[in-house]
Amino acid sequence: MMQRWIAFFWLVGIAGLYAIGGFWLSLVCDGLRRLFTGGKLIASAGDRPSRGSVSRRSAGAGDPEATRTTSPAWLLVLIASAAVAALACRLHIAPVWRIWLAGAALAAGGLVYWAGALRSADDWRRIKVWRADRKQAYLHLALLTGTAIFAAPFFWMVSTSLKLEKQVFTNPPVWIPHPVIWSNYPRTFLFLEKALPVGTYDGLLFLGNTLTIVSLSLVGTLLSSSMVAYSFARLRWPGRDLCFYALLATMMIPGAVTMIPVFLIFRWLGWIDTLRPLWVPAFFGGAFSVFLLRQFFLGLPNELEDAARIDGCSYWTTYWRILLPQIRPALAALAILQFMGAWNDFMGPLIYITSPQHLTGSYALQLFQSAHGGEWTLLMCAATLWTLPVIILFFFTQRQFIEGITLTGIKG
Protein backbone atom coordinates (compact mmCIF):
# COMPACT_ATOMS: atom_id res chain seq x y z
CA MET A 1 0.00 0.00 0.00
CA MET A 2 2.84 2.36 0.86
CA GLN A 3 4.42 1.81 -2.57
CA ARG A 4 1.15 2.78 -4.26
CA TRP A 5 1.01 6.01 -2.29
CA ILE A 6 4.62 6.79 -3.18
CA ALA A 7 3.90 6.15 -6.87
CA PHE A 8 0.81 8.38 -6.59
CA PHE A 9 2.83 11.21 -5.07
CA TRP A 10 5.46 10.81 -7.80
CA LEU A 11 2.89 11.05 -10.59
CA VAL A 12 1.09 14.00 -9.04
CA GLY A 13 4.38 15.78 -8.34
CA ILE A 14 5.74 15.35 -11.86
CA ALA A 15 2.43 16.34 -13.50
CA GLY A 16 2.13 19.36 -11.23
CA LEU A 17 5.73 20.38 -11.89
CA TYR A 18 5.08 20.27 -15.63
CA ALA A 19 1.93 22.37 -15.33
CA ILE A 20 3.59 24.89 -13.03
CA GLY A 21 6.77 24.94 -15.14
CA GLY A 22 4.86 25.85 -18.31
CA PHE A 23 2.94 28.53 -16.42
CA TRP A 24 6.17 29.95 -14.97
CA LEU A 25 8.00 29.98 -18.32
CA SER A 26 5.13 31.84 -20.00
CA LEU A 27 5.31 34.50 -17.29
CA VAL A 28 9.07 34.82 -17.82
CA CYS A 29 8.44 35.39 -21.54
CA ASP A 30 5.87 38.05 -20.70
CA GLY A 31 8.19 39.83 -18.31
CA LEU A 32 11.15 39.82 -20.71
CA ARG A 33 8.99 41.05 -23.56
CA ARG A 34 7.60 43.93 -21.52
CA LEU A 35 11.03 44.79 -20.18
CA PHE A 36 12.85 44.94 -23.51
CA THR A 37 10.06 46.29 -25.76
CA GLY A 38 8.89 49.08 -23.48
CA GLY A 39 5.43 47.54 -23.09
CA LYS A 40 4.50 47.90 -26.78
CA LEU A 41 2.55 45.03 -28.32
CA ILE A 42 1.74 44.83 -32.01
CA ALA A 43 -1.72 43.37 -32.50
CA SER A 44 -3.04 42.12 -35.80
CA ALA A 45 -6.03 43.68 -37.52
CA GLY A 46 -8.24 40.72 -36.60
CA ASP A 47 -7.48 40.88 -32.85
CA ARG A 48 -10.52 41.60 -30.73
CA PRO A 49 -10.74 41.82 -26.96
CA SER A 50 -12.62 39.12 -25.12
CA ARG A 51 -15.95 39.82 -23.42
CA GLY A 52 -14.35 39.74 -20.00
CA SER A 53 -11.73 42.32 -20.89
CA VAL A 54 -14.35 44.59 -22.51
CA SER A 55 -16.50 44.46 -19.43
CA ARG A 56 -13.54 45.20 -17.19
CA ARG A 57 -12.22 48.10 -19.28
CA SER A 58 -13.92 49.28 -22.46
CA ALA A 59 -11.06 51.65 -23.33
CA GLY A 60 -8.25 49.26 -22.52
CA ALA A 61 -6.45 49.81 -25.84
CA GLY A 62 -6.02 53.51 -25.28
CA ASP A 63 -5.42 53.51 -21.56
CA PRO A 64 -1.85 54.36 -20.51
CA GLU A 65 -2.21 51.68 -17.84
CA ALA A 66 -2.54 49.06 -20.60
CA THR A 67 0.79 49.94 -22.16
CA ARG A 68 2.88 50.42 -19.08
CA THR A 69 6.15 48.57 -18.76
CA THR A 70 6.79 45.81 -16.29
CA SER A 71 9.01 46.74 -13.40
CA PRO A 72 12.20 44.67 -13.13
CA ALA A 73 11.14 43.87 -9.57
CA TRP A 74 8.46 41.49 -10.87
CA LEU A 75 11.06 39.62 -12.88
CA LEU A 76 13.17 39.37 -9.74
CA VAL A 77 10.24 37.59 -8.10
CA LEU A 78 10.32 34.92 -10.83
CA ILE A 79 14.10 34.62 -10.60
CA ALA A 80 13.91 34.29 -6.82
CA SER A 81 11.29 31.54 -7.11
CA ALA A 82 13.56 29.65 -9.53
CA ALA A 83 16.46 30.01 -7.07
CA VAL A 84 14.34 28.67 -4.23
CA ALA A 85 13.25 25.74 -6.43
CA ALA A 86 16.90 24.99 -7.22
CA LEU A 87 17.75 25.02 -3.53
CA ALA A 88 14.82 22.71 -2.80
CA CYS A 89 16.21 20.18 -5.29
CA ARG A 90 19.46 20.05 -3.28
CA LEU A 91 17.87 19.35 0.11
CA HIS A 92 18.69 16.03 1.76
CA ILE A 93 15.14 14.70 1.67
CA ALA A 94 13.25 12.18 -0.41
CA PRO A 95 13.29 13.04 -4.15
CA VAL A 96 9.49 13.14 -4.34
CA TRP A 97 9.39 15.90 -1.71
CA ARG A 98 12.06 17.82 -3.60
CA ILE A 99 9.77 17.87 -6.63
CA TRP A 100 6.84 19.06 -4.54
CA LEU A 101 8.86 21.83 -2.89
CA ALA A 102 10.31 22.98 -6.21
CA GLY A 103 6.85 23.09 -7.74
CA ALA A 104 5.50 25.03 -4.77
CA ALA A 105 8.29 27.61 -5.07
CA LEU A 106 7.68 28.12 -8.80
CA ALA A 107 3.92 28.29 -8.25
CA ALA A 108 4.28 30.91 -5.52
CA GLY A 109 6.53 33.13 -7.64
CA GLY A 110 4.30 32.71 -10.69
CA LEU A 111 1.11 33.58 -8.81
CA VAL A 112 2.70 36.67 -7.30
CA TYR A 113 3.83 37.86 -10.74
CA TRP A 114 0.49 37.01 -12.36
CA ALA A 115 -1.52 38.86 -9.71
CA GLY A 116 0.78 41.86 -9.42
CA ALA A 117 2.12 42.47 -12.94
CA LEU A 118 -0.15 40.69 -15.41
CA ARG A 119 -3.62 40.59 -13.93
CA SER A 120 -3.53 44.17 -12.64
CA ALA A 121 -2.51 45.52 -16.07
CA ASP A 122 -5.93 44.53 -17.49
CA ASP A 123 -4.60 44.66 -21.06
CA TRP A 124 -6.45 42.20 -23.32
CA ARG A 125 -3.68 42.22 -25.91
CA ARG A 126 -1.06 41.35 -23.32
CA ILE A 127 -3.20 38.58 -21.83
CA LYS A 128 -3.84 37.13 -25.28
CA VAL A 129 -0.11 37.04 -26.08
CA TRP A 130 0.60 35.49 -22.68
CA ARG A 131 -1.90 32.70 -23.34
CA ALA A 132 -0.17 31.98 -26.66
CA ASP A 133 3.17 31.91 -24.81
CA ARG A 134 1.72 29.47 -22.30
CA LYS A 135 0.72 27.03 -25.06
CA GLN A 136 4.19 27.29 -26.61
CA ALA A 137 5.81 26.74 -23.20
CA TYR A 138 3.88 23.50 -22.63
CA LEU A 139 4.71 22.33 -26.16
CA HIS A 140 8.43 23.03 -25.74
CA LEU A 141 8.48 21.32 -22.35
CA ALA A 142 7.03 18.18 -23.92
CA LEU A 143 9.54 18.30 -26.78
CA LEU A 144 12.44 18.85 -24.40
CA THR A 145 11.31 15.93 -22.28
CA GLY A 146 11.17 13.66 -25.32
CA THR A 147 14.60 14.87 -26.40
CA ALA A 148 16.06 14.16 -22.97
CA ILE A 149 14.55 10.65 -22.89
CA PHE A 150 15.98 9.71 -26.29
CA ALA A 151 19.33 11.42 -25.72
CA ALA A 152 19.94 9.99 -22.25
CA PRO A 153 21.21 6.54 -23.44
CA PHE A 154 23.72 8.12 -25.82
CA PHE A 155 24.86 10.61 -23.18
CA TRP A 156 25.26 7.77 -20.66
CA MET A 157 27.29 5.78 -23.21
CA VAL A 158 29.68 8.67 -23.85
CA SER A 159 29.90 9.47 -20.14
CA THR A 160 30.61 5.84 -19.22
CA SER A 161 33.40 5.63 -21.79
CA LEU A 162 35.28 8.31 -19.83
CA LYS A 163 34.71 6.94 -16.31
CA LEU A 164 36.61 4.79 -13.93
CA GLU A 165 35.35 1.23 -13.71
CA LYS A 166 34.06 1.74 -10.17
CA GLN A 167 31.91 4.73 -11.22
CA VAL A 168 29.83 2.83 -13.77
CA PHE A 169 27.13 1.42 -11.46
CA THR A 170 27.24 3.87 -8.58
CA ASN A 171 23.96 5.04 -7.08
CA PRO A 172 23.07 7.82 -7.72
CA PRO A 173 24.60 7.56 -11.21
CA VAL A 174 27.57 9.75 -12.11
CA TRP A 175 26.60 11.59 -15.31
CA ILE A 176 29.69 13.79 -15.51
CA PRO A 177 32.82 11.68 -14.96
CA HIS A 178 35.45 12.96 -12.57
CA PRO A 179 38.23 12.48 -13.36
CA VAL A 180 37.89 12.12 -17.14
CA ILE A 181 39.77 8.99 -18.25
CA TRP A 182 40.78 9.61 -21.86
CA SER A 183 43.12 6.59 -21.76
CA ASN A 184 40.14 4.27 -22.20
CA TYR A 185 40.09 4.97 -25.93
CA PRO A 186 43.75 4.01 -26.60
CA ARG A 187 43.13 0.79 -24.64
CA THR A 188 40.18 0.06 -26.94
CA PHE A 189 42.34 0.47 -30.06
CA LEU A 190 45.00 -1.74 -28.47
CA PHE A 191 42.51 -4.57 -28.10
CA LEU A 192 41.36 -4.22 -31.71
CA GLU A 193 44.98 -4.59 -32.82
CA LYS A 194 45.85 -7.65 -30.72
CA ALA A 195 42.61 -9.58 -30.37
CA LEU A 196 42.53 -11.23 -33.81
CA PRO A 197 45.11 -13.34 -35.69
CA VAL A 198 45.48 -10.72 -38.43
CA GLY A 199 46.58 -7.14 -37.87
CA THR A 200 43.65 -4.74 -37.77
CA TYR A 201 45.75 -1.57 -38.02
CA ASP A 202 44.05 -0.13 -34.93
CA GLY A 203 40.61 -1.08 -36.23
CA LEU A 204 41.08 0.46 -39.69
CA LEU A 205 40.69 -2.97 -41.30
CA PHE A 206 37.13 -3.29 -39.96
CA LEU A 207 36.40 0.29 -40.95
CA GLY A 208 37.70 -0.30 -44.48
CA ASN A 209 35.56 -3.41 -44.95
CA THR A 210 32.49 -1.56 -43.69
CA LEU A 211 33.11 1.48 -45.90
CA THR A 212 33.51 -0.80 -48.92
CA ILE A 213 30.17 -2.45 -48.24
CA VAL A 214 28.45 0.86 -47.52
CA SER A 215 29.77 2.57 -50.66
CA LEU A 216 28.85 -0.25 -53.03
CA SER A 217 25.46 -0.70 -51.35
CA LEU A 218 24.69 3.00 -51.79
CA VAL A 219 25.60 2.98 -55.47
CA GLY A 220 23.68 -0.23 -56.15
CA THR A 221 20.55 0.78 -54.25
CA LEU A 222 20.25 4.28 -55.71
CA LEU A 223 20.96 3.19 -59.28
CA SER A 224 18.88 0.03 -59.48
CA SER A 225 15.93 1.26 -57.39
CA SER A 226 15.65 4.54 -59.29
CA MET A 227 15.64 2.75 -62.67
CA VAL A 228 12.98 0.27 -61.56
CA ALA A 229 10.91 3.06 -59.99
CA TYR A 230 11.13 5.11 -63.20
CA SER A 231 9.90 2.12 -65.18
CA PHE A 232 6.95 1.55 -62.83
CA ALA A 233 6.00 5.24 -62.71
CA ARG A 234 6.64 6.72 -66.18
CA LEU A 235 6.73 3.86 -68.70
CA ARG A 236 3.79 1.84 -70.01
CA TRP A 237 4.27 -1.87 -70.60
CA PRO A 238 2.08 -4.97 -70.24
CA GLY A 239 1.79 -6.29 -66.70
CA ARG A 240 3.36 -3.24 -65.10
CA ASP A 241 0.86 -2.87 -62.26
CA LEU A 242 0.79 -6.61 -61.61
CA CYS A 243 4.58 -6.70 -61.28
CA PHE A 244 4.49 -3.69 -58.96
CA TYR A 245 1.94 -5.34 -56.67
CA ALA A 246 4.03 -8.52 -56.65
CA LEU A 247 7.05 -6.43 -55.65
CA LEU A 248 5.10 -4.88 -52.78
CA ALA A 249 3.99 -8.33 -51.68
CA THR A 250 7.62 -9.31 -51.11
CA MET A 251 7.72 -6.80 -48.25
CA MET A 252 5.39 -9.12 -46.31
CA ILE A 253 7.82 -12.07 -46.49
CA PRO A 254 9.94 -12.31 -43.29
CA GLY A 255 13.69 -12.28 -43.79
CA ALA A 256 14.03 -15.56 -41.87
CA VAL A 257 12.08 -17.35 -44.61
CA THR A 258 14.53 -16.42 -47.37
CA MET A 259 17.70 -16.63 -45.25
CA ILE A 260 18.55 -20.28 -46.00
CA PRO A 261 17.71 -20.20 -49.75
CA VAL A 262 19.81 -17.06 -50.22
CA PHE A 263 22.68 -18.65 -48.31
CA LEU A 264 22.54 -21.72 -50.54
CA ILE A 265 22.65 -19.52 -53.64
CA PHE A 266 25.71 -17.64 -52.41
CA ARG A 267 27.41 -20.90 -51.44
CA TRP A 268 26.75 -22.28 -54.94
CA LEU A 269 28.33 -19.12 -56.38
CA GLY A 270 31.37 -19.55 -54.10
CA TRP A 271 30.87 -16.20 -52.37
CA ILE A 272 30.93 -17.42 -48.76
CA ASP A 273 33.63 -15.66 -46.68
CA THR A 274 33.72 -12.73 -49.10
CA LEU A 275 32.15 -9.29 -49.00
CA ARG A 276 30.06 -9.89 -52.14
CA PRO A 277 26.93 -11.26 -50.38
CA LEU A 278 26.77 -8.03 -48.39
CA TRP A 279 26.67 -5.58 -51.33
CA VAL A 280 25.72 -7.44 -54.53
CA PRO A 281 22.01 -7.76 -53.56
CA ALA A 282 21.82 -3.95 -53.43
CA PHE A 283 22.22 -3.86 -57.23
CA PHE A 284 18.90 -5.71 -57.57
CA GLY A 285 16.88 -3.05 -55.77
CA GLY A 286 14.49 -3.36 -52.87
CA ALA A 287 10.73 -3.19 -52.49
CA PHE A 288 10.69 -0.25 -50.08
CA SER A 289 13.24 1.84 -51.99
CA VAL A 290 11.44 1.23 -55.30
CA PHE A 291 8.10 2.19 -53.74
CA LEU A 292 9.54 5.37 -52.22
CA LEU A 293 11.14 6.57 -55.46
CA ARG A 294 8.10 5.58 -57.54
CA GLN A 295 5.91 7.90 -55.48
CA PHE A 296 8.26 10.77 -56.22
CA PHE A 297 8.34 9.99 -59.93
CA LEU A 298 4.54 9.96 -60.00
CA GLY A 299 4.49 13.45 -58.48
CA LEU A 300 6.59 14.98 -61.25
CA PRO A 301 4.70 16.91 -63.96
CA ASN A 302 4.24 15.22 -67.32
CA GLU A 303 5.33 18.41 -69.08
CA LEU A 304 8.96 17.66 -68.22
CA GLU A 305 8.79 14.36 -70.05
CA ASP A 306 6.91 15.86 -72.99
CA ALA A 307 9.49 18.63 -73.40
CA ALA A 308 12.32 16.11 -73.30
CA ARG A 309 10.60 13.97 -75.93
CA ILE A 310 10.19 16.99 -78.22
CA ASP A 311 13.90 17.71 -77.85
CA GLY A 312 14.66 14.19 -79.02
CA CYS A 313 15.70 12.67 -75.67
CA SER A 314 15.59 8.92 -75.30
CA TYR A 315 14.08 7.15 -72.30
CA TRP A 316 17.50 6.84 -70.72
CA THR A 317 18.36 10.52 -71.27
CA THR A 318 14.99 11.57 -69.89
CA TYR A 319 15.52 9.43 -66.80
CA TRP A 320 19.16 10.37 -66.19
CA ARG A 321 19.23 14.06 -67.08
CA ILE A 322 15.64 15.29 -66.61
CA LEU A 323 13.75 13.32 -63.97
CA LEU A 324 16.44 11.91 -61.72
CA PRO A 325 17.73 15.36 -60.59
CA GLN A 326 14.16 16.28 -59.61
CA ILE A 327 13.95 13.59 -56.92
CA ARG A 328 17.10 14.51 -55.00
CA PRO A 329 15.27 14.73 -51.62
CA ALA A 330 14.06 11.14 -52.03
CA LEU A 331 17.50 9.96 -53.12
CA ALA A 332 19.07 11.67 -50.09
CA ALA A 333 16.58 10.05 -47.70
CA LEU A 334 17.11 6.66 -49.30
CA ALA A 335 20.90 7.07 -49.16
CA ILE A 336 20.74 7.85 -45.43
CA LEU A 337 18.55 4.83 -44.72
CA GLN A 338 20.79 2.56 -46.78
CA PHE A 339 23.91 3.93 -45.09
CA MET A 340 22.56 3.24 -41.61
CA GLY A 341 21.35 -0.22 -42.61
CA ALA A 342 24.69 -1.26 -44.13
CA TRP A 343 26.72 0.40 -41.37
CA ASN A 344 24.85 -1.38 -38.57
CA ASP A 345 24.32 -4.70 -40.36
CA PHE A 346 25.27 -7.55 -38.06
CA MET A 347 23.28 -10.53 -39.33
CA GLY A 348 24.86 -10.50 -42.80
CA PRO A 349 28.51 -10.67 -41.63
CA LEU A 350 27.53 -13.24 -39.01
CA ILE A 351 26.13 -15.56 -41.70
CA TYR A 352 28.55 -15.10 -44.58
CA ILE A 353 31.90 -14.04 -43.01
CA THR A 354 34.20 -16.58 -41.36
CA SER A 355 37.74 -15.17 -41.61
CA PRO A 356 38.93 -12.26 -39.43
CA GLN A 357 40.29 -10.19 -42.34
CA HIS A 358 36.76 -9.80 -43.76
CA LEU A 359 35.02 -8.76 -40.54
CA THR A 360 32.97 -5.57 -40.44
CA GLY A 361 32.75 -3.09 -37.60
CA SER A 362 29.46 -4.32 -36.16
CA TYR A 363 30.72 -7.91 -36.03
CA ALA A 364 34.01 -6.79 -34.49
CA LEU A 365 32.03 -4.88 -31.86
CA GLN A 366 30.26 -8.12 -30.95
CA LEU A 367 33.63 -9.87 -30.58
CA PHE A 368 34.78 -6.99 -28.40
CA GLN A 369 31.71 -7.41 -26.19
CA SER A 370 32.30 -11.15 -25.79
CA ALA A 371 35.92 -10.52 -24.76
CA HIS A 372 35.29 -7.46 -22.57
CA GLY A 373 31.71 -7.98 -21.42
CA GLY A 374 32.61 -7.03 -17.85
CA GLU A 375 34.66 -3.94 -18.77
CA TRP A 376 31.89 -1.49 -19.45
CA THR A 377 34.15 1.50 -19.97
CA LEU A 378 36.01 -0.15 -22.86
CA LEU A 379 32.78 -1.49 -24.32
CA MET A 380 31.21 1.97 -24.26
CA CYS A 381 34.34 3.41 -25.90
CA ALA A 382 33.98 1.00 -28.81
CA ALA A 383 30.24 1.64 -29.06
CA THR A 384 30.77 5.40 -29.05
CA LEU A 385 33.38 5.23 -31.79
CA TRP A 386 31.07 3.13 -33.95
CA THR A 387 27.91 5.19 -33.32
CA LEU A 388 29.45 8.63 -33.77
CA PRO A 389 29.68 8.61 -37.62
CA VAL A 390 25.98 7.79 -37.98
CA ILE A 391 24.98 10.60 -35.61
CA ILE A 392 27.22 13.10 -37.41
CA LEU A 393 25.79 12.04 -40.77
CA PHE A 394 22.19 12.44 -39.61
CA PHE A 395 22.98 15.77 -37.93
CA PHE A 396 24.21 17.30 -41.18
CA THR A 397 21.64 15.66 -43.46
CA GLN A 398 18.48 15.76 -41.36
CA ARG A 399 16.87 18.42 -43.55
CA GLN A 400 17.27 16.31 -46.69
CA PHE A 401 16.09 13.23 -44.81
CA ILE A 402 12.90 14.91 -43.58
CA GLU A 403 12.18 16.40 -47.00
CA GLY A 404 12.64 13.05 -48.66
CA ILE A 405 10.18 11.37 -46.30
CA THR A 406 7.49 14.06 -46.25
CA LEU A 407 7.47 15.45 -49.80
CA THR A 408 5.76 13.63 -52.65
CA GLY A 409 7.46 15.34 -55.59
CA ILE A 410 7.06 18.55 -57.57
CA LYS A 411 3.53 19.51 -58.43
CA GLY A 412 3.17 20.75 -61.99
Secondary structure, DSSP 4 states (H G I P E B T S, - for coil): -HHHHHHHHHHHHHHHHHHHHHHHHHHHHHHHHHHHHTT-----TT----HHHHHH-TTGGG-GGGGPPPPHHHHHHHHHHHHHHHHHTTSSS-HHHHHHHHHHHHHHHHHHHIIIIITTT--HHHHHHHHHHHHHHHHHHHHHHHHHHHHHHHHHHHHHHTS-GGGTT-SS--SS-SS--TTHHHHHHHHHHHSSSS--TTTHHHHHHHHHHHHHHHHHHHHHHHHHHHHHHH---TTHHHHHHHHHHGGGS-HHHHHHHHHHHHHHHT-TTSSHHHHGGGGG--HHHHHHHHHHHHHS-HHHHHHHHHTT--HHHIIIIIIGGGGHHHHHHHHHHHHHHHHS--HHHHHH--SGGG--HHHHHHHHHHHSTT-HHHHHHHHHHHHHHHHHHHHHHHHHHHHHHH------
